[in-house]
């Protein structure tokens, strides 16, 4: 009886020792995947970081290991969440924001991120994922709060993505929690209610009608502009011709005056007489001229044909 008891105790002891050895060996050997890094702590204090492959450590509770997917891209959804089946569910308290022109908009964001420093990721913040999401919410509200509603709903999404990414990266560098942002995308942006959405659709329709009216006006202008330019060119050419004509007339008058003036300087008395006679001829074109007894010609023009005058005198005689 005693022999059986001793054998039983020895068997139980051997089994316990084997179990302990299995536990010790299993807790000392671990595998790190290609997408992971392992952070080793000794009595809770950081010791080292292990790379991919089969690794060894001291058994628990001396050392413990935490595997982190440092080479895997992870995501944060803001304004909605999705399940494994591909279903999407809205979170209004996250997506509803106020724009810079005091309008309300519902906007969803999708952010891709990775662990950049596994040690800081584990020990700097208690919940780095939650810190990142809070930073994202704060950054998004700050950026959207500076934009106009039209930009948020239409053409300004790319700029919003860029601004959010830049501010979020700056905040992560400042807080240094071992995370990095890879990409920021605006999944969707829309007015919060159907009434507001209808109002914005009306605004977009008005903008399109405005563009149509502008295009029609430009088309009309382009159709009329060549004729108007041709008419303007015609008027300019006529004015240039008139100008040249006036200049030529003025030059002729000037030359005539200078010629007369030069004649006057050389023969002042004769020139005065000639000018007088020309003036009388112009003023009194049909005047008759008589000869006085002294045989001199009176200062009236035109001079009649002396042969006709002679004939008349002979008839009178």
C-alpha positions as semicolon CSV with decimal commas, in nm:
position;residue;x (nm);y (nm);z (nm)
1;X;0,000;0,000;0,000
2;X;0,272;0,236;0,096
3;X;0,462;0,148;-0,221
4;X;0,161;0,234;-0,436
5;X;0,121;0,570;-0,259
6;X;0,485;0,661;-0,319
7;X;0,457;0,570;-0,684
8;X;0,143;0,780;-0,717
9;X;0,308;1,080;-0,553
10;X;0,614;1,045;-0,778
11;X;0,391;1,021;-1,087
12;X;0,197;1,328;-0,988
13;X;0,520;1,517;-0,919
14;X;0,659;1,417;-1,256
15;X;0,342;1,530;-1,428
16;X;0,354;1,864;-1,245
17;X;0,718;1,912;-1,339
18;X;0,643;1,829;-1,703
19;X;0,354;2,074;-1,705
20;X;0,572;2,343;-1,551
21;X;0,842;2,277;-1,810
22;X;0,586;2,300;-2,089
23;X;0,452;2,625;-1,948
24;X;0,801;2,767;-1,907
25;X;0,906;2,668;-2,257
26;X;0,584;2,792;-2,416
27;X;0,609;3,123;-2,235
28;X;0,973;3,161;-2,339
29;X;0,923;3,103;-2,711
30;X;0,713;3,326;-2,935
31;X;0,677;3,407;-3,305
32;X;0,671;3,754;-3,458
33;X;0,496;3,790;-3,795
34;X;0,626;3,995;-4,087
35;X;0,374;4,270;-4,017
36;X;0,461;4,285;-3,646
37;X;0,723;4,390;-3,396
38;X;0,744;4,262;-3,039
39;X;0,803;4,484;-2,736
40;X;0,968;4,291;-2,449
41;X;0,932;4,412;-2,090
42;X;1,106;4,279;-1,780
43;X;0,893;4,314;-1,470
44;X;0,693;4,577;-1,660
45;X;0,995;4,783;-1,779
46;X;1,087;4,807;-2,146
47;X;1,379;4,585;-2,240
48;X;1,399;4,554;-2,618
49;X;1,209;4,537;-2,947
50;X;1,214;4,210;-3,144
51;X;1,171;4,180;-3,519
52;X;0,992;3,914;-3,726
53;X;1,082;3,546;-3,669
54;X;1,107;3,290;-3,390
55;X;1,215;3,466;-3,069
56;X;1,300;3,371;-2,710
57;X;1,254;3,547;-2,377
58;X;1,260;3,473;-2,010
59;X;0,947;3,294;-1,891
60;X;0,650;3,472;-1,744
61;X;0,621;3,652;-1,507
62;X;0,982;3,770;-1,551
63;X;0,939;3,891;-1,905
64;X;0,630;3,954;-2,115
65;X;0,585;4,031;-2,482
66;X;0,341;4,258;-2,666
67;X;0,299;4,207;-3,042
68;X;0,217;4,519;-3,240
69;X;0,119;4,535;-3,613
70;X;0,367;4,810;-3,696
71;X;0,383;4,728;-4,070
72;X;0,007;4,707;-4,116
73;X;-0,203;5,002;-4,229
74;X;-0,494;5,064;-3,996
75;X;-0,798;5,288;-4,028
76;X;-1,012;5,531;-3,835
77;X;-1,365;5,617;-3,944
78;X;-1,509;5,951;-3,840
79;X;-1,881;6,019;-3,880
80;X;-1,969;5,655;-3,947
81;X;-1,860;5,297;-3,882
82;X;-1,859;4,985;-4,095
83;X;-1,883;4,619;-4,003
84;X;-1,719;4,314;-4,155
85;X;-2,022;4,256;-4,377
86;X;-1,968;4,589;-4,553
87;X;-2,259;4,770;-4,388
88;X;-2,220;5,138;-4,301
89;X;-2,385;5,318;-4,010
90;X;-2,392;5,693;-3,960
91;X;-2,278;5,863;-3,638
92;X;-2,440;6,210;-3,652
93;X;-2,267;6,340;-3,339
94;X;-1,933;6,291;-3,517
95;X;-2,030;6,399;-3,868
96;X;-2,234;6,715;-3,796
97;X;-2,015;7,028;-3,815
98;X;-2,048;7,404;-3,856
99;X;-1,882;7,574;-4,155
100;X;-1,717;7,912;-4,163
101;X;-2,033;8,079;-4,299
102;X;-2,240;7,935;-4,011
103;X;-2,404;7,651;-4,205
104;X;-2,441;7,294;-4,084
105;X;-2,291;7,010;-4,288
106;X;-2,261;6,635;-4,241
107;X;-1,914;6,514;-4,343
108;X;-1,744;6,173;-4,307
109;X;-1,370;6,106;-4,296
110;X;-1,158;5,797;-4,349
111;X;-0,801;5,804;-4,212
112;X;-0,522;5,551;-4,270
113;X;-0,245;5,532;-4,009
114;X;0,040;5,313;-3,886
115;X;0,243;5,263;-3,571
116;X;0,571;5,448;-3,621
117;X;0,728;5,376;-3,281
118;X;0,601;5,072;-3,089
119;X;0,762;5,174;-2,759
120;X;0,606;5,523;-2,760
121;X;0,280;5,371;-2,879
122;X;0,270;5,146;-2,571
123;X;0,404;5,374;-2,302
124;X;0,339;5,740;-2,400
125;X;-0,041;5,737;-2,399
126;X;-0,287;5,506;-2,225
127;X;-0,509;5,482;-2,534
128;X;-0,320;5,609;-2,842
129;X;-0,599;5,504;-3,080
130;X;-0,848;5,712;-2,886
131;X;-0,603;6,004;-2,872
132;X;-0,564;5,987;-3,250
133;X;-0,940;5,991;-3,306
134;X;-0,981;6,289;-3,069
135;X;-0,706;6,471;-3,258
136;X;-0,881;6,391;-3,585
137;X;-1,215;6,524;-3,460
138;X;-1,056;6,844;-3,335
139;X;-0,858;6,897;-3,655
140;X;-1,154;6,828;-3,883
141;X;-1,380;7,072;-3,697
142;X;-1,107;7,337;-3,706
143;X;-1,057;7,300;-4,082
144;X;-1,427;7,277;-4,175
145;X;-1,495;7,577;-3,951
146;X;-1,282;7,793;-4,182
147;X;-1,446;7,682;-4,510
148;X;-1,756;7,800;-4,692
149;X;-2,044;7,556;-4,727
150;X;-2,007;7,552;-5,107
151;X;-1,642;7,445;-5,075
152;X;-1,726;7,166;-4,831
153;X;-2,000;7,027;-5,053
154;X;-1,836;7,071;-5,396
155;X;-1,487;7,170;-5,507
156;X;-1,310;7,224;-5,175
157;X;-1,286;6,862;-5,059
158;X;-0,931;6,805;-5,184
159;X;-0,808;7,115;-5,004
160;X;-0,990;7,009;-4,686
161;X;-0,822;6,667;-4,701
162;X;-0,482;6,829;-4,744
163;X;-0,536;7,076;-4,459
164;X;-0,664;6,806;-4,220
165;X;-0,369;6,578;-4,299
166;X;-0,113;6,856;-4,248
167;X;-0,264;6,967;-3,915
168;X;-0,303;6,609;-3,791
169;X;0,058;6,524;-3,874
170;X;0,172;6,837;-3,693
171;X;-0,032;6,741;-3,385
172;X;0,112;6,386;-3,386
173;X;0,467;6,520;-3,406
174;X;0,395;6,754;-3,116
175;X;0,237;6,486;-2,894
176;X;0,477;6,210;-3,010
177;X;0,258;5,907;-2,931
178;X;0,425;5,674;-3,182
179;X;0,169;5,708;-3,464
180;X;0,189;5,838;-3,820
181;X;-0,087;5,939;-4,065
182;X;-0,068;5,795;-4,416
183;X;-0,377;5,939;-4,582
184;X;-0,693;6,138;-4,511
185;X;-1,001;6,116;-4,731
186;X;-1,341;6,282;-4,728
187;X;-1,583;5,995;-4,780
188;X;-1,894;6,206;-4,817
189;X;-2,031;6,551;-4,743
190;X;-2,393;6,655;-4,762
191;X;-2,647;6,887;-4,601
192;X;-2,793;6,745;-4,278
193;X;-3,161;6,743;-4,386
194;X;-3,356;6,693;-4,709
195;X;-3,484;7,052;-4,698
196;X;-3,133;7,186;-4,679
197;X;-3,021;6,943;-4,948
198;X;-3,301;7,066;-5,177
199;X;-3,193;7,425;-5,113
200;X;-2,837;7,341;-5,212
201;X;-2,958;7,161;-5,523
202;X;-3,150;7,475;-5,614
203;X;-2,833;7,677;-5,561
204;X;-2,638;7,443;-5,788
205;X;-2,912;7,471;-6,051
206;X;-2,895;7,850;-6,028
207;X;-2,517;7,836;-6,070
208;X;-2,553;7,621;-6,380
209;X;-2,813;7,859;-6,523
210;X;-2,577;8,146;-6,450
211;X;-2,297;7,971;-6,636
212;X;-2,534;7,907;-6,928
213;X;-2,636;8,274;-6,940
214;X;-2,271;8,382;-6,929
215;X;-2,184;8,146;-7,211
216;X;-2,473;8,277;-7,420
217;X;-2,367;8,634;-7,352
218;X;-2,010;8,553;-7,454
219;X;-2,136;8,385;-7,770
220;X;-2,347;8,692;-7,857
221;X;-2,055;8,922;-7,788
222;X;-1,825;8,714;-8,005
223;X;-2,080;8,719;-8,289
224;X;-2,117;9,100;-8,275
225;X;-1,761;9,194;-8,199
226;X;-1,611;9,135;-8,548
227;X;-1,873;9,360;-8,715
228;X;-1,825;9,626;-8,449
229;X;-1,447;9,608;-8,491
230;X;-1,485;9,638;-8,869
231;X;-1,712;9,942;-8,833
232;X;-1,473;10,098;-8,583
233;X;-1,184;10,034;-8,820
234;X;-1,380;10,194;-9,104
235;X;-1,451;10,502;-8,894
236;X;-1,086;10,524;-8,791
237;X;-0,968;10,497;-9,153
238;X;-1,220;10,766;-9,260
239;X;-1,101;10,990;-8,978
240;X;-0,739;10,932;-9,080
241;X;-0,823;11,021;-9,440
242;X;-1,008;11,332;-9,329
243;X;-0,715;11,425;-9,112
244;X;-0,472;11,386;-9,401
245;X;-0,702;11,592;-9,624
246;X;-0,724;11,871;-9,368
247;X;-0,349;11,862;-9,320
248;X;-0,288;11,883;-9,694
249;X;-0,534;12,174;-9,729
250;X;-0,370;12,350;-9,437
251;X;-0,026;12,295;-9,590
252;X;-0,154;12,433;-9,925
253;X;-0,299;12,740;-9,755
254;X;0,021;12,791;-9,567
255;X;0,230;12,762;-9,884
256;X;-0,004;13,000;-10,064
257;X;0,021;13,251;-9,784
258;X;0,399;13,221;-9,771
259;X;0,419;13,268;-10,148
260;X;0,198;13,576;-10,128
261;X;0,394;13,706;-9,836
262;X;0,720;13,667;-10,025
263;X;0,567;13,850;-10,325
264;X;0,448;14,122;-10,092
265;X;0,795;14,165;-9,945
266;X;0,944;14,200;-10,295
267;X;0,670;14,415;-10,453
268;X;0,446;14,553;-10,179
269;X;0,256;14,812;-10,388
270;X;0,184;14,580;-10,679
271;X;0,088;14,300;-10,449
272;X;-0,154;14,522;-10,258
273;X;-0,307;14,630;-10,587
274;X;-0,337;14,273;-10,705
275;X;-0,491;14,158;-10,381
276;X;-0,739;14,445;-10,401
277;X;-0,839;14,357;-10,753
278;X;-0,874;13,988;-10,670
279;X;-1,092;14,076;-10,373
280;X;-1,314;14,299;-10,587
281;X;-1,340;14,025;-10,850
282;X;-1,446;13,780;-10,582
283;X;-1,696;14,018;-10,419
284;X;-1,835;14,174;-10,737
285;X;-1,793;13,916;-11,014
286;X;-2,017;14,100;-11,269
287;X;-1,888;14,454;-11,227
288;X;-1,809;14,662;-11,536
289;X;-1,494;14,857;-11,572
290;X;-1,476;15,197;-11,737
291;X;-1,182;15,387;-11,876
292;X;-1,139;15,745;-11,761
293;X;-1,017;16,035;-11,964
294;X;-0,662;15,985;-11,849
295;X;-0,655;15,646;-12,018
296;X;-0,607;15,462;-11,694
297;X;-0,800;15,151;-11,594
298;X;-1,048;15,188;-11,313
299;X;-1,001;14,954;-11,014
300;X;-1,302;14,743;-11,093
301;X;-1,307;14,401;-11,257
302;X;-1,355;14,219;-11,484
303;X;-1,197;14,418;-11,762
304;X;-1,418;14,410;-12,063
305;X;-1,285;14,323;-12,406
306;X;-1,135;14,648;-12,539
307;X;-1,223;14,549;-12,893
308;X;-1,590;14,524;-12,795
309;X;-1,567;14,860;-12,622
310;X;-1,412;15,007;-12,933
311;X;-1,691;14,873;-13,149
312;X;-1,946;15,018;-12,913
313;X;-1,770;15,357;-12,924
314;X;-1,767;15,356;-13,305
315;X;-2,136;15,274;-13,317
316;X;-2,210;15,556;-13,079
317;X;-2,006;15,790;-13,291
